[in-house]
Amino acid sequence: MIRSYTAKYTKISSGYMGQLVEWPEVITEAKTIEECRRMLRDALREMISAYKQQSKEMPLGGDLIEPMPVEA
């Protein structure tokens, strides 16, 4: 199954903060928007892996701002 999550980016003094709307625990910061996107995808993969290991239910995704498809 493929789920999509909505990425929200905020300009901060040190660069950008990225966070998933449906899964607020997935959050990153980076100097550039491109690096922030990459790091957010990596953080999402790590969170999915941790949730699978713990047999936890992952939040449902959406498609509002920037979909980030991930195989679940």
MOGI-V815237 format. One record per backbone hydrogen bond with DSSP energy under -1.0 kcal/mol. CO is the residue of the C=O (numbers start at 1). NH is the residue of the N-H. If there is no record, write none. Layout:
BEGIN
co->CO nh->NH
co->CO nh->NH
END
This chain:
BEGIN
co->1 nh->72
co->3 nh->70
co->5 nh->68
co->6 nh->21
co->8 nh->19
co->10 nh->17
co->12 nh->15
co->15 nh->12
co->16 nh->30
co->17 nh->10
co->18 nh->28
co->19 nh->8
co->23 nh->26
co->26 nh->20
co->28 nh->18
co->30 nh->16
co->32 nh->36
co->33 nh->37
co->34 nh->38
co->35 nh->39
co->36 nh->40
co->37 nh->41
co->38 nh->42
co->39 nh->43
co->40 nh->44
co->41 nh->45
co->42 nh->46
co->43 nh->47
co->44 nh->48
co->45 nh->49
co->46 nh->50
co->47 nh->51
co->48 nh->52
co->49 nh->53
co->50 nh->54
co->51 nh->56
co->52 nh->55
co->66 nh->7
co->70 nh->3
END
